[in-house]
Amino acid sequence: MALDSQLLEILACPDTHHTPLTYDAAVQTLACSECSRVFEVRDGIPVLLLDEARGGPGKDN
């Protein structure tokens, strides 16, 4: 399921002062180029919770 292009324009990393997110439709994820966190998109809904993100500061995954 693809995300709406208007939604993608306003989505940004929920951490302070971070960049807009890059959408990877093939694996259904959104990535922040500033902190390297990767957020899942589940059933067409972006899960922008820092605790559920992969990667980022202090994380090995």
Distance bins in CASP14 RR format, pairs under 12 A and 6 or more apart:
PFRMAT RR
TARGET T0000
AUTHOR 0000-0000-0000
RMODE 2
METHOD distances of the structure
MODEL  1
1 23 0 0 0 0 0 1 0 0 0 0 0
1 25 0 0 0 0 1 0 0 0 0 0 0
1 28 1 0 0 1 0 0 0 0 0 0 0
1 41 1 0 0 1 0 0 0 0 0 0 0
1 42 0 0 0 0 1 0 0 0 0 0 0
1 43 1 0 0 1 0 0 0 0 0 0 0
1 44 1 0 1 0 0 0 0 0 0 0 0
1 45 0 0 0 0 1 0 0 0 0 0 0
1 46 0 0 0 0 0 1 0 0 0 0 0
2 8 0 0 0 0 1 0 0 0 0 0 0
2 23 0 0 0 0 1 0 0 0 0 0 0
2 24 0 0 0 0 0 1 0 0 0 0 0
2 25 1 0 1 0 0 0 0 0 0 0 0
2 26 0 0 0 0 0 1 0 0 0 0 0
2 28 0 0 0 0 1 0 0 0 0 0 0
2 41 0 0 0 0 1 0 0 0 0 0 0
2 44 0 0 0 0 1 0 0 0 0 0 0
3 9 0 0 0 0 0 1 0 0 0 0 0
3 10 0 0 0 0 0 1 0 0 0 0 0
3 11 0 0 0 0 1 0 0 0 0 0 0
3 21 0 0 0 0 1 0 0 0 0 0 0
3 22 0 0 0 0 0 1 0 0 0 0 0
3 23 1 0 1 0 0 0 0 0 0 0 0
3 24 0 0 0 0 0 1 0 0 0 0 0
3 25 1 0 0 1 0 0 0 0 0 0 0
3 28 0 0 0 0 1 0 0 0 0 0 0
3 29 0 0 0 0 0 1 0 0 0 0 0
3 30 0 0 0 0 1 0 0 0 0 0 0
3 39 0 0 0 0 0 1 0 0 0 0 0
3 41 1 0 0 1 0 0 0 0 0 0 0
3 42 0 0 0 0 0 1 0 0 0 0 0
3 43 0 0 0 0 0 1 0 0 0 0 0
3 44 1 0 0 1 0 0 0 0 0 0 0
3 45 0 0 0 0 1 0 0 0 0 0 0
3 46 1 0 0 1 0 0 0 0 0 0 0
4 10 0 0 0 0 0 1 0 0 0 0 0
4 11 0 0 0 0 0 1 0 0 0 0 0
4 23 0 0 0 0 0 1 0 0 0 0 0
4 41 0 0 0 0 0 1 0 0 0 0 0
4 44 0 0 0 0 1 0 0 0 0 0 0
4 45 0 0 0 0 0 1 0 0 0 0 0
4 46 0 0 0 0 0 1 0 0 0 0 0
5 11 0 0 0 0 0 1 0 0 0 0 0
5 23 0 0 0 0 1 0 0 0 0 0 0
5 25 0 0 0 0 0 1 0 0 0 0 0
7 20 0 0 0 0 0 1 0 0 0 0 0
7 21 0 0 0 0 0 1 0 0 0 0 0
7 23 0 0 0 0 1 0 0 0 0 0 0
7 30 0 0 0 0 0 1 0 0 0 0 0
7 41 0 0 0 0 0 1 0 0 0 0 0
7 44 0 0 0 0 1 0 0 0 0 0 0
7 45 0 0 0 0 0 1 0 0 0 0 0
7 46 1 0 0 1 0 0 0 0 0 0 0
7 48 0 0 0 0 0 1 0 0 0 0 0
8 20 0 0 0 0 1 0 0 0 0 0 0
8 21 1 0 0 1 0 0 0 0 0 0 0
8 22 0 0 0 0 1 0 0 0 0 0 0
8 23 1 0 1 0 0 0 0 0 0 0 0
8 24 0 0 0 0 0 1 0 0 0 0 0
8 25 0 0 0 0 0 1 0 0 0 0 0
8 30 0 0 0 0 1 0 0 0 0 0 0
8 41 0 0 0 0 0 1 0 0 0 0 0
8 44 0 0 0 0 0 1 0 0 0 0 0
8 46 0 0 0 0 1 0 0 0 0 0 0
9 20 1 0 0 1 0 0 0 0 0 0 0
9 21 0 0 0 0 0 1 0 0 0 0 0
9 23 0 0 0 0 0 1 0 0 0 0 0
10 20 0 0 0 0 1 0 0 0 0 0 0
10 21 0 0 0 0 1 0 0 0 0 0 0
10 46 0 0 0 0 0 1 0 0 0 0 0
10 48 0 0 0 0 0 1 0 0 0 0 0
11 18 0 0 0 0 0 1 0 0 0 0 0
11 19 0 0 0 0 0 1 0 0 0 0 0
11 20 1 0 0 1 0 0 0 0 0 0 0
11 21 1 0 1 0 0 0 0 0 0 0 0
11 22 0 0 0 0 1 0 0 0 0 0 0
11 23 0 0 0 0 1 0 0 0 0 0 0
11 30 1 0 0 1 0 0 0 0 0 0 0
11 31 0 0 0 0 0 1 0 0 0 0 0
11 32 0 0 0 0 0 1 0 0 0 0 0
11 39 0 0 0 0 1 0 0 0 0 0 0
11 41 0 0 0 0 0 1 0 0 0 0 0
11 45 0 0 0 0 0 1 0 0 0 0 0
11 46 1 0 0 1 0 0 0 0 0 0 0
11 47 0 0 0 0 0 1 0 0 0 0 0
11 48 1 0 0 1 0 0 0 0 0 0 0
12 18 1 0 0 1 0 0 0 0 0 0 0
12 19 1 0 0 1 0 0 0 0 0 0 0
12 20 1 0 1 0 0 0 0 0 0 0 0
12 21 1 0 0 1 0 0 0 0 0 0 0
12 22 0 0 0 0 0 1 0 0 0 0 0
12 30 0 0 0 0 1 0 0 0 0 0 0
12 31 0 0 0 0 0 1 0 0 0 0 0
12 32 0 0 0 0 1 0 0 0 0 0 0
12 33 0 0 0 0 0 1 0 0 0 0 0
12 34 0 0 0 0 1 0 0 0 0 0 0
12 35 0 0 0 0 0 1 0 0 0 0 0
12 37 0 0 0 0 0 1 0 0 0 0 0
12 39 0 0 0 0 0 1 0 0 0 0 0
12 46 0 0 0 0 0 1 0 0 0 0 0
12 48 0 0 0 0 1 0 0 0 0 0 0
13 19 1 0 0 1 0 0 0 0 0 0 0
13 20 1 0 0 1 0 0 0 0 0 0 0
13 21 1 0 0 1 0 0 0 0 0 0 0
13 22 0 0 0 0 0 1 0 0 0 0 0
13 30 0 0 0 0 1 0 0 0 0 0 0
13 31 0 0 0 0 1 0 0 0 0 0 0
13 32 1 1 0 0 0 0 0 0 0 0 0
13 33 0 0 0 0 1 0 0 0 0 0 0
13 34 1 0 0 1 0 0 0 0 0 0 0
13 35 1 0 0 1 0 0 0 0 0 0 0
13 36 0 0 0 0 1 0 0 0 0 0 0
13 37 1 0 0 1 0 0 0 0 0 0 0
13 38 0 0 0 0 0 1 0 0 0 0 0
13 39 0 0 0 0 1 0 0 0 0 0 0
13 46 0 0 0 0 0 1 0 0 0 0 0
13 48 1 0 0 1 0 0 0 0 0 0 0
13 49 0 0 0 0 0 1 0 0 0 0 0
13 50 0 0 0 0 1 0 0 0 0 0 0
13 53 0 0 0 0 1 0 0 0 0 0 0
13 55 0 0 0 0 0 1 0 0 0 0 0
13 56 0 0 0 0 1 0 0 0 0 0 0
13 57 0 0 0 0 0 1 0 0 0 0 0
14 20 0 0 0 0 0 1 0 0 0 0 0
14 21 0 0 0 0 1 0 0 0 0 0 0
14 30 0 0 0 0 0 1 0 0 0 0 0
14 32 0 0 0 0 1 0 0 0 0 0 0
14 34 0 0 0 0 0 1 0 0 0 0 0
14 35 0 0 0 0 0 1 0 0 0 0 0
14 37 0 0 0 0 1 0 0 0 0 0 0
14 39 0 0 0 0 1 0 0 0 0 0 0
14 46 0 0 0 0 0 1 0 0 0 0 0
14 47 0 0 0 0 0 1 0 0 0 0 0
14 48 1 0 1 0 0 0 0 0 0 0 0
14 49 1 0 0 1 0 0 0 0 0 0 0
14 50 1 0 0 1 0 0 0 0 0 0 0
14 51 0 0 0 0 0 1 0 0 0 0 0
14 52 0 0 0 0 0 1 0 0 0 0 0
14 53 0 0 0 0 1 0 0 0 0 0 0
15 21 0 0 0 0 0 1 0 0 0 0 0
15 32 1 0 0 1 0 0 0 0 0 0 0
15 34 1 0 0 1 0 0 0 0 0 0 0
15 35 1 0 1 0 0 0 0 0 0 0 0
15 36 0 0 0 0 0 1 0 0 0 0 0
15 37 1 0 0 1 0 0 0 0 0 0 0
15 39 0 0 0 0 0 1 0 0 0 0 0
15 48 0 0 0 0 1 0 0 0 0 0 0
15 49 0 0 0 0 0 1 0 0 0 0 0
15 50 1 0 0 1 0 0 0 0 0 0 0
15 51 0 0 0 0 0 1 0 0 0 0 0
15 53 0 0 0 0 1 0 0 0 0 0 0
15 55 0 0 0 0 0 1 0 0 0 0 0
15 56 0 0 0 0 1 0 0 0 0 0 0
15 57 0 0 0 0 1 0 0 0 0 0 0
16 32 0 0 0 0 0 1 0 0 0 0 0
16 34 0 0 0 0 0 1 0 0 0 0 0
16 35 0 0 0 0 1 0 0 0 0 0 0
16 50 0 0 0 0 0 1 0 0 0 0 0
16 57 0 0 0 0 0 1 0 0 0 0 0
17 32 0 0 0 0 0 1 0 0 0 0 0
17 34 1 0 0 1 0 0 0 0 0 0 0
17 35 0 0 0 0 1 0 0 0 0 0 0
18 30 0 0 0 0 0 1 0 0 0 0 0
18 31 0 0 0 0 0 1 0 0 0 0 0
18 32 1 0 1 0 0 0 0 0 0 0 0
18 33 0 0 0 0 1 0 0 0 0 0 0
18 34 1 0 1 0 0 0 0 0 0 0 0
18 35 1 0 1 0 0 0 0 0 0 0 0
18 36 0 0 0 0 0 1 0 0 0 0 0
18 37 0 0 0 0 1 0 0 0 0 0 0
18 39 0 0 0 0 0 1 0 0 0 0 0
18 48 0 0 0 0 0 1 0 0 0 0 0
18 50 0 0 0 0 0 1 0 0 0 0 0
18 53 0 0 0 0 0 1 0 0 0 0 0
18 56 0 0 0 0 0 1 0 0 0 0 0
18 57 0 0 0 0 0 1 0 0 0 0 0
19 30 0 0 0 0 0 1 0 0 0 0 0
19 31 0 0 0 0 1 0 0 0 0 0 0
19 32 1 0 1 0 0 0 0 0 0 0 0
19 33 1 0 1 0 0 0 0 0 0 0 0
19 34 1 0 1 0 0 0 0 0 0 0 0
19 35 0 0 0 0 1 0 0 0 0 0 0
19 36 0 0 0 0 0 1 0 0 0 0 0
19 37 0 0 0 0 0 1 0 0 0 0 0
20 30 0 0 0 0 1 0 0 0 0 0 0
20 31 0 0 0 0 0 1 0 0 0 0 0
20 32 0 0 0 0 1 0 0 0 0 0 0
20 33 0 0 0 0 1 0 0 0 0 0 0
20 34 0 0 0 0 1 0 0 0 0 0 0
21 29 0 0 0 0 1 0 0 0 0 0 0
21 30 1 1 0 0 0 0 0 0 0 0 0
21 31 1 0 0 1 0 0 0 0 0 0 0
21 32 1 0 1 0 0 0 0 0 0 0 0
21 33 0 0 0 0 1 0 0 0 0 0 0
21 34 0 0 0 0 1 0 0 0 0 0 0
21 35 0 0 0 0 0 1 0 0 0 0 0
21 36 0 0 0 0 0 1 0 0 0 0 0
21 37 0 0 0 0 1 0 0 0 0 0 0
21 38 0 0 0 0 1 0 0 0 0 0 0
21 39 1 0 0 1 0 0 0 0 0 0 0
21 40 0 0 0 0 0 1 0 0 0 0 0
21 41 0 0 0 0 0 1 0 0 0 0 0
21 46 1 0 0 1 0 0 0 0 0 0 0
21 47 0 0 0 0 0 1 0 0 0 0 0
21 48 0 0 0 0 1 0 0 0 0 0 0
21 53 0 0 0 0 0 1 0 0 0 0 0
22 29 0 0 0 0 1 0 0 0 0 0 0
22 30 1 0 0 1 0 0 0 0 0 0 0
22 31 1 0 1 0 0 0 0 0 0 0 0
22 32 1 0 0 1 0 0 0 0 0 0 0
22 33 1 0 0 1 0 0 0 0 0 0 0
22 34 0 0 0 0 0 1 0 0 0 0 0
22 36 0 0 0 0 0 1 0 0 0 0 0
22 37 0 0 0 0 0 1 0 0 0 0 0
22 38 0 0 0 0 1 0 0 0 0 0 0
22 39 0 0 0 0 0 1 0 0 0 0 0
23 29 1 0 0 1 0 0 0 0 0 0 0
23 30 1 0 1 0 0 0 0 0 0 0 0
23 31 0 0 0 0 1 0 0 0 0 0 0
23 32 0 0 0 0 0 1 0 0 0 0 0
23 38 0 0 0 0 0 1 0 0 0 0 0
23 39 0 0 0 0 1 0 0 0 0 0 0
23 40 0 0 0 0 0 1 0 0 0 0 0
23 41 1 0 0 1 0 0 0 0 0 0 0
23 44 0 0 0 0 0 1 0 0 0 0 0
23 46 0 0 0 0 1 0 0 0 0 0 0
24 30 1 0 0 1 0 0 0 0 0 0 0
24 31 1 0 0 1 0 0 0 0 0 0 0
24 38 0 0 0 0 1 0 0 0 0 0 0
24 39 0 0 0 0 0 1 0 0 0 0 0
24 40 0 0 0 0 0 1 0 0 0 0 0
24 41 0 0 0 0 1 0 0 0 0 0 0
25 41 0 0 0 0 1 0 0 0 0 0 0
25 44 0 0 0 0 0 1 0 0 0 0 0
26 41 0 0 0 0 0 1 0 0 0 0 0
27 38 0 0 0 0 1 0 0 0 0 0 0
27 39 0 0 0 0 0 1 0 0 0 0 0
27 40 0 0 0 0 1 0 0 0 0 0 0
27 41 0 0 0 0 1 0 0 0 0 0 0
27 54 0 0 0 0 0 1 0 0 0 0 0
28 38 0 0 0 0 0 1 0 0 0 0 0
28 39 0 0 0 0 1 0 0 0 0 0 0
28 40 1 0 0 1 0 0 0 0 0 0 0
28 41 1 0 1 0 0 0 0 0 0 0 0
28 42 1 0 0 1 0 0 0 0 0 0 0
28 43 0 0 0 0 1 0 0 0 0 0 0
28 44 1 0 0 1 0 0 0 0 0 0 0
28 45 0 0 0 0 0 1 0 0 0 0 0
28 46 0 0 0 0 1 0 0 0 0 0 0
28 47 0 0 0 0 0 1 0 0 0 0 0
29 37 0 0 0 0 0 1 0 0 0 0 0
29 38 1 0 1 0 0 0 0 0 0 0 0
29 39 1 0 0 1 0 0 0 0 0 0 0
29 40 1 0 1 0 0 0 0 0 0 0 0
29 41 1 0 0 1 0 0 0 0 0 0 0
29 42 0 0 0 0 0 1 0 0 0 0 0
29 44 0 0 0 0 0 1 0 0 0 0 0
29 46 0 0 0 0 1 0 0 0 0 0 0
29 47 0 0 0 0 1 0 0 0 0 0 0
29 48 0 0 0 0 0 1 0 0 0 0 0
29 52 0 0 0 0 0 1 0 0 0 0 0
29 53 0 0 0 0 1 0 0 0 0 0 0
29 54 0 0 0 0 1 0 0 0 0 0 0
29 55 0 0 0 0 0 1 0 0 0 0 0
30 37 0 0 0 0 1 0 0 0 0 0 0
30 38 1 0 0 1 0 0 0 0 0 0 0
30 39 1 0 1 0 0 0 0 0 0 0 0
30 40 0 0 0 0 1 0 0 0 0 0 0
30 41 1 0 0 1 0 0 0 0 0 0 0
30 42 0 0 0 0 0 1 0 0 0 0 0
30 44 0 0 0 0 0 1 0 0 0 0 0
30 45 0 0 0 0 0 1 0 0 0 0 0
30 46 1 0 1 0 0 0 0 0 0 0 0
30 47 0 0 0 0 1 0 0 0 0 0 0
30 48 1 0 0 1 0 0 0 0 0 0 0
30 49 0 0 0 0 0 1 0 0 0 0 0
30 52 0 0 0 0 0 1 0 0 0 0 0
30 53 0 0 0 0 1 0 0 0 0 0 0
30 54 0 0 0 0 0 1 0 0 0 0 0
31 37 1 0 0 1 0 0 0 0 0 0 0
31 38 1 0 1 0 0 0 0 0 0 0 0
31 39 1 0 0 1 0 0 0 0 0 0 0
31 40 0 0 0 0 0 1 0 0 0 0 0
31 41 0 0 0 0 0 1 0 0 0 0 0
31 46 0 0 0 0 0 1 0 0 0 0 0
31 48 0 0 0 0 0 1 0 0 0 0 0
31 53 0 0 0 0 1 0 0 0 0 0 0
31 54 0 0 0 0 1 0 0 0 0 0 0
31 55 0 0 0 0 1 0 0 0 0 0 0
31 56 0 0 0 0 0 1 0 0 0 0 0
32 38 1 0 0 1 0 0 0 0 0 0 0
32 39 1 0 0 1 0 0 0 0 0 0 0
32 46 0 0 0 0 0 1 0 0 0 0 0
32 48 0 0 0 0 1 0 0 0 0 0 0
32 50 0 0 0 0 0 1 0 0 0 0 0
32 53 0 0 0 0 1 0 0 0 0 0 0
32 54 0 0 0 0 0 1 0 0 0 0 0
32 55 0 0 0 0 1 0 0 0 0 0 0
32 56 0 0 0 0 1 0 0 0 0 0 0
32 57 0 0 0 0 0 1 0 0 0 0 0
33 56 0 0 0 0 0 1 0 0 0 0 0
34 56 0 0 0 0 1 0 0 0 0 0 0
34 57 0 0 0 0 0 1 0 0 0 0 0
35 50 0 0 0 0 1 0 0 0 0 0 0
35 53 0 0 0 0 1 0 0 0 0 0 0
35 54 0 0 0 0 0 1 0 0 0 0 0
35 55 0 0 0 0 1 0 0 0 0 0 0
35 56 1 0 1 0 0 0 0 0 0 0 0
35 57 1 0 0 1 0 0 0 0 0 0 0
35 58 0 0 0 0 0 1 0 0 0 0 0
35 59 0 0 0 0 1 0 0 0 0 0 0
36 53 0 0 0 0 1 0 0 0 0 0 0
36 54 0 0 0 0 1 0 0 0 0 0 0
36 55 1 0 1 0 0 0 0 0 0 0 0
36 56 1 0 1 0 0 0 0 0 0 0 0
36 57 0 0 0 0 1 0 0 0 0 0 0
36 58 0 0 0 0 0 1 0 0 0 0 0
36 59 0 0 0 0 1 0 0 0 0 0 0
36 60 0 0 0 0 0 1 0 0 0 0 0
36 61 0 0 0 0 0 1 0 0 0 0 0
37 47 0 0 0 0 0 1 0 0 0 0 0
37 48 0 0 0 0 1 0 0 0 0 0 0
37 49 0 0 0 0 0 1 0 0 0 0 0
37 50 1 0 0 1 0 0 0 0 0 0 0
37 51 0 0 0 0 0 1 0 0 0 0 0
37 52 0 0 0 0 1 0 0 0 0 0 0
37 53 1 0 1 0 0 0 0 0 0 0 0
37 54 1 0 0 1 0 0 0 0 0 0 0
37 55 1 0 1 0 0 0 0 0 0 0 0
37 56 1 0 1 0 0 0 0 0 0 0 0
37 57 0 0 0 0 1 0 0 0 0 0 0
37 58 0 0 0 0 0 1 0 0 0 0 0
37 59 0 0 0 0 1 0 0 0 0 0 0
37 61 0 0 0 0 0 1 0 0 0 0 0
38 46 0 0 0 0 0 1 0 0 0 0 0
38 47 0 0 0 0 0 1 0 0 0 0 0
38 48 0 0 0 0 0 1 0 0 0 0 0
38 50 0 0 0 0 0 1 0 0 0 0 0
38 52 0 0 0 0 0 1 0 0 0 0 0
38 53 1 0 0 1 0 0 0 0 0 0 0
38 54 1 0 1 0 0 0 0 0 0 0 0
38 55 1 0 0 1 0 0 0 0 0 0 0
38 56 0 0 0 0 1 0 0 0 0 0 0
38 59 0 0 0 0 0 1 0 0 0 0 0
38 61 0 0 0 0 1 0 0 0 0 0 0
39 45 0 0 0 0 0 1 0 0 0 0 0
39 46 1 0 0 1 0 0 0 0 0 0 0
39 47 1 0 1 0 0 0 0 0 0 0 0
39 48 1 0 1 0 0 0 0 0 0 0 0
39 49 1 0 0 1 0 0 0 0 0 0 0
39 50 0 0 0 0 1 0 0 0 0 0 0
39 51 0 0 0 0 0 1 0 0 0 0 0
39 52 1 0 0 1 0 0 0 0 0 0 0
39 53 1 0 1 0 0 0 0 0 0 0 0
39 54 0 0 0 0 1 0 0 0 0 0 0
39 55 0 0 0 0 0 1 0 0 0 0 0
39 56 0 0 0 0 0 1 0 0 0 0 0
40 46 1 0 0 1 0 0 0 0 0 0 0
40 47 1 0 1 0 0 0 0 0 0 0 0
40 48 0 0 0 0 1 0 0 0 0 0 0
40 49 0 0 0 0 1 0 0 0 0 0 0
40 52 1 0 0 1 0 0 0 0 0 0 0
40 53 0 0 0 0 1 0 0 0 0 0 0
40 54 1 0 0 1 0 0 0 0 0 0 0
40 55 0 0 0 0 0 1 0 0 0 0 0
41 47 1 0 0 1 0 0 0 0 0 0 0
41 48 0 0 0 0 1 0 0 0 0 0 0
41 52 0 0 0 0 0 1 0 0 0 0 0
42 48 0 0 0 0 0 1 0 0 0 0 0
42 49 0 0 0 0 0 1 0 0 0 0 0
42 52 0 0 0 0 1 0 0 0 0 0 0
46 52 0 0 0 0 0 1 0 0 0 0 0
46 53 0 0 0 0 0 1 0 0 0 0 0
47 53 0 0 0 0 1 0 0 0 0 0 0
47 54 0 0 0 0 0 1 0 0 0 0 0
50 56 0 0 0 0 1 0 0 0 0 0 0
50 57 0 0 0 0 1 0 0 0 0 0 0
50 58 0 0 0 0 0 1 0 0 0 0 0
50 59 0 0 0 0 0 1 0 0 0 0 0
51 59 0 0 0 0 0 1 0 0 0 0 0
52 59 0 0 0 0 0 1 0 0 0 0 0
52 61 0 0 0 0 0 1 0 0 0 0 0
53 59 1 0 0 1 0 0 0 0 0 0 0
53 61 0 0 0 0 1 0 0 0 0 0 0
54 60 0 0 0 0 1 0 0 0 0 0 0
54 61 1 0 1 0 0 0 0 0 0 0 0
55 61 1 0 1 0 0 0 0 0 0 0 0
END
